[in-house]
Each structure stands twice: as C-alpha cells, then as structure tokens.
Amino acid sequence: MPRHEFRPGRLITGTVMLATAVLFAGDAADEWQTPWYAVIPLVCGGLGLAGLASWVAYGVRKRRRDASQASADSSGVPASTSGSHAIK
C-alpha cells in the first residue's frame, strides 16, 4: 500500500523548477550562457502543464472514488427515517 497518493502536478512543478535552477546555476558558474528571459516560457509552460496534469488526476480520482462509494452503498434508504440523529 502506498504511503500517499501520486500527485503528478507536483512532480512536474518540481522538475521544471529544478531544471530552471540548474540552468541558472550553470550560468552563474560560467559554464554556459542562459538568457534572463528563458525562465518565462519554462516556468509558465511547466506550471500550465502541471495544472493540466493535476486537473486530469483529480478527475480520475474523483471518478474512481464516486464509483467505489456507489458500489459500497447497498440500499438507497437512509439509516434512520425518524428524523433524529441521536445515537442510542
């Protein structure tokens, strides 16, 4: 059993931010030249892709959760029809 559910949006965001940091670290170490405006399409594109991946993953989890709850409910009648929610 996994310790937590998989979050693809966070994975993509972390990867893009790490790639941005590596690009600018290489530029700071004079290994290569990275233009300052390279961060804009990289970060914006990465965040857009992460948002799309999160939206798709949420839809998959919601559909799976709704299906499992519908199959676990054996009847359409509520547990108490007297109107009282008191525990006896």
Accessible surface in RSA format (square Angstrom, percent):
REM  Atomic radii and reference values for relative SASA: ProtOr
REM  Chains: A
REM  Algorithm: Lee & Richards
REM  Probe-radius: 1.40
REM  Slices: 20
REM RES _ NUM      All-atoms   Total-Side   Main-Chain    Non-polar    All polar
REM                ABS   REL    ABS   REL    ABS   REL    ABS   REL    ABS   REL
RES MET A   1   225.52 116.8 146.10  96.7  79.41 189.1 119.59 101.7 105.93 140.3
RES PRO A   2   107.26  78.2  83.58  76.2  23.67  86.1  95.32  78.7  11.93  74.2
RES ARG A   3   235.36  98.8 193.05  98.4  42.31 100.7  78.28 107.0 157.08  95.2
RES HIS A   4   144.80  79.1 127.35  88.5  17.45  44.7 101.53 104.6  43.27  50.4
RES GLU A   5    80.85  46.4  67.86  51.3  13.00  30.9  39.95  77.3  40.90  33.4
RES PHE A   6   137.44  68.8 123.32  76.4  14.12  36.7 126.74  76.8  10.69  30.6
RES ARG A   7   103.17  43.3  95.90  48.9   7.27  17.3  21.57  29.5  81.60  49.5
RES PRO A   8    26.05  19.0  26.05  23.7   0.00   0.0  26.05  21.5   0.00   0.0
RES GLY A   9     4.15   5.1   0.00   N/A   4.15   5.1   3.46   9.5   0.69   1.5
RES ARG A  10   176.60  74.1 164.45  83.8  12.15  28.9  60.19  82.3 116.41  70.5
RES LEU A  11   107.63  59.9  99.39  71.1   8.23  20.7 106.37  74.7   1.26   3.4
RES ILE A  12    40.20  22.9  38.52  28.7   1.69   4.1  40.20  29.0   0.00   0.0
RES THR A  13    42.20  30.0  41.87  42.5   0.33   0.8  34.33  46.1   7.87  11.9
RES GLY A  14    40.20  49.6   0.00   N/A  40.20  49.6  34.92  95.8   5.28  11.8
RES THR A  15    80.14  57.0  75.11  76.1   5.03  12.0  64.18  86.2  15.96  24.1
RES VAL A  16    21.61  14.2  20.27  18.3   1.34   3.2  21.61  18.8   0.00   0.0
RES MET A  17    73.60  38.1  68.96  45.6   4.64  11.1  51.13  43.5  22.47  29.8
RES LEU A  18   120.36  67.0 116.85  83.6   3.50   8.8 120.07  84.3   0.29   0.8
RES ALA A  19    42.59  39.2  34.81  53.7   7.78  17.7  41.43  58.3   1.16   3.1
RES THR A  20    14.23  10.1  14.23  14.4   0.00   0.0  14.23  19.1   0.00   0.0
RES ALA A  21    56.72  52.2  44.67  68.9  12.05  27.4  53.81  75.8   2.92   7.7
RES VAL A  22    81.36  53.5  79.28  71.8   2.08   5.0  80.68  70.1   0.68   1.8
RES LEU A  23    63.24  35.2  63.24  45.2   0.00   0.0  63.24  44.4   0.00   0.0
RES PHE A  24    67.42  33.7  63.03  39.0   4.39  11.4  63.41  38.4   4.02  11.5
RES ALA A  25    60.50  55.6  49.26  76.0  11.24  25.6  55.90  78.7   4.60  12.2
RES GLY A  26     6.77   8.3   0.00   N/A   6.77   8.3   5.86  16.1   0.91   2.0
RES ASP A  27    35.89  25.1  31.05  30.9   4.84  11.4   1.57   3.7  34.32  34.2
RES ALA A  28    88.42  81.3  50.16  77.4  38.26  87.0  62.75  88.4  25.67  68.0
RES ALA A  29    65.13  59.9  37.77  58.3  27.36  62.2  50.20  70.7  14.93  39.6
RES ASP A  30   130.57  91.5 100.16  99.7  30.41  71.9  31.82  74.9  98.75  98.5
RES GLU A  31   125.13  71.8  94.37  71.4  30.76  73.2  22.57  43.7 102.56  83.7
RES TRP A  32   116.29  46.7 103.16  49.9  13.14  30.8 114.96  61.3   1.33   2.2
RES GLN A  33   161.76  90.5 137.33 100.4  24.43  58.2  62.84 133.8  98.92  75.0
RES THR A  34    14.65  10.4   3.90   3.9  10.75  25.6   4.75   6.4   9.90  15.0
RES PRO A  35    60.39  44.0  48.66  44.4  11.73  42.6  59.98  49.5   0.42   2.6
RES TRP A  36   187.53  75.3 180.45  87.3   7.08  16.6 159.07  84.8  28.46  46.2
RES TYR A  37   126.31  59.0 124.97  71.1   1.34   3.5  85.24  64.1  41.07  50.6
RES ALA A  38    25.52  23.5  18.81  29.0   6.71  15.3  22.55  31.8   2.97   7.9
RES VAL A  39    45.89  30.2  45.11  40.8   0.77   1.9  45.85  39.8   0.04   0.1
RES ILE A  40    95.68  54.4  92.04  68.6   3.64   8.8  95.68  68.9   0.00   0.0
RES PRO A  41    90.19  65.7  74.90  68.3  15.29  55.6  82.59  68.2   7.59  47.2
RES LEU A  42    57.66  32.1  50.39  36.0   7.27  18.3  56.10  39.4   1.55   4.2
RES VAL A  43    31.80  20.9  31.80  28.8   0.00   0.0  31.80  27.6   0.00   0.0
RES CYS A  44    80.48  60.9  68.76  76.7  11.72  27.5  27.49  69.6  52.99  57.1
RES GLY A  45    44.23  54.5   0.00   N/A  44.23  54.5  36.98 101.5   7.25  16.2
RES GLY A  46     6.39   7.9   0.00   N/A   6.39   7.9   4.14  11.4   2.25   5.0
RES LEU A  47    85.85  47.8  77.67  55.6   8.18  20.6  77.99  54.8   7.85  21.1
RES GLY A  48    46.51  57.4   0.00   N/A  46.51  57.4  38.25 105.0   8.26  18.5
RES LEU A  49    99.75  55.6  94.76  67.8   4.99  12.5  98.02  68.8   1.73   4.7
RES ALA A  50     6.05   5.6   5.52   8.5   0.53   1.2   6.05   8.5   0.00   0.0
RES GLY A  51    40.52  50.0   0.00   N/A  40.52  50.0  34.51  94.7   6.01  13.5
RES LEU A  52    98.61  54.9  92.60  66.2   6.01  15.1  96.58  67.8   2.02   5.4
RES ALA A  53    20.80  19.1  11.54  17.8   9.26  21.1  19.19  27.0   1.61   4.3
RES SER A  54    50.16  42.4  45.39  60.6   4.77  11.0  32.34  68.9  17.82  25.0
RES TRP A  55   179.07  71.9 171.00  82.8   8.08  19.0 146.33  78.0  32.75  53.1
RES VAL A  56    79.97  52.6  74.02  67.0   5.95  14.3  79.08  68.7   0.88   2.4
RES ALA A  57    16.61  15.3  10.94  16.9   5.67  12.9  16.08  22.6   0.52   1.4
RES TYR A  58   110.99  51.8 110.99  63.1   0.00   0.0  81.06  60.9  29.93  36.9
RES GLY A  59    33.18  40.9   0.00   N/A  33.18  40.9  29.51  81.0   3.66   8.2
RES VAL A  60    59.08  38.9  56.23  50.9   2.85   6.9  56.62  49.2   2.46   6.7
RES ARG A  61    56.80  23.8  53.38  27.2   3.42   8.1  32.47  44.4  24.33  14.7
RES LYS A  62    88.09  43.0  87.93  54.0   0.16   0.4  53.01  47.7  35.08  37.4
RES ARG A  63   171.27  71.9 165.78  84.5   5.49  13.1  72.24  98.7  99.03  60.0
RES ARG A  64   159.20  66.8 151.68  77.3   7.52  17.9  67.18  91.8  92.02  55.8
RES ARG A  65   110.85  46.5 105.35  53.7   5.50  13.1  49.56  67.7  61.29  37.1
RES ASP A  66    65.17  45.6  59.22  58.9   5.95  14.1  28.44  66.9  36.73  36.6
RES ALA A  67    63.16  58.1  49.58  76.5  13.58  30.9  58.02  81.7   5.14  13.6
RES SER A  68    62.12  52.5  53.53  71.4   8.59  19.8  44.54  94.8  17.59  24.6
RES GLN A  69   109.47  61.2 101.47  74.2   7.99  19.0  38.44  81.8  71.03  53.9
RES ALA A  70    74.14  68.2  50.66  78.2  23.48  53.4  60.23  84.8  13.91  36.8
RES SER A  71    95.54  80.7  57.89  77.3  37.66  86.7  53.12 113.1  42.42  59.4
RES ALA A  72    85.48  78.6  49.70  76.7  35.78  81.4  60.60  85.3  24.88  65.9
RES ASP A  73    95.21  66.7  73.51  73.2  21.70  51.3  25.47  59.9  69.75  69.6
RES SER A  74   116.84  98.7  75.06 100.2  41.78  96.2  52.77 112.4  64.06  89.8
RES SER A  75    63.34  53.5  50.52  67.4  12.82  29.5  40.24  85.7  23.10  32.4
RES GLY A  76    80.18  98.9   0.00   N/A  80.18  98.9  40.14 110.2  40.04  89.7
RES VAL A  77   105.42  69.4  89.91  81.4  15.51  37.4  91.68  79.7  13.74  37.3
RES PRO A  78    88.61  64.6  71.18  64.9  17.43  63.3  83.04  68.6   5.56  34.6
RES ALA A  79   119.22 109.6  67.58 104.3  51.64 117.5  79.90 112.5  39.32 104.2
RES SER A  80    55.41  46.8  34.94  46.6  20.47  47.2  33.63  71.6  21.79  30.5
RES THR A  81   113.66  80.8  75.64  76.7  38.01  90.6  48.21  64.8  65.44  98.9
RES SER A  82    94.38  79.7  53.45  71.3  40.93  94.3  56.36 120.0  38.02  53.3
RES GLY A  83    63.98  78.9   0.00   N/A  63.98  78.9  40.94 112.4  23.04  51.6
RES SER A  84    58.00  49.0  45.92  61.3  12.08  27.8  39.67  84.5  18.34  25.7
RES HIS A  85   173.03  94.6 142.38  99.0  30.65  78.4 105.38 108.6  67.64  78.7
RES ALA A  86    75.00  69.0  46.63  72.0  28.37  64.5  57.14  80.5  17.87  47.3
RES ILE A  87   173.82  98.9 139.11 103.6  34.70  83.6 143.07 103.0  30.75  83.4
RES LYS A  88   230.14 112.3 158.77  97.4  71.36 169.9 134.44 121.0  95.70 101.9
END  Absolute sums over single chains surface
CHAIN  1 A     7524.5       5992.4       1532.2       5084.5       2440.0
END  Absolute sums over all chains
TOTAL          7524.5       5992.4       1532.2       5084.5       2440.0
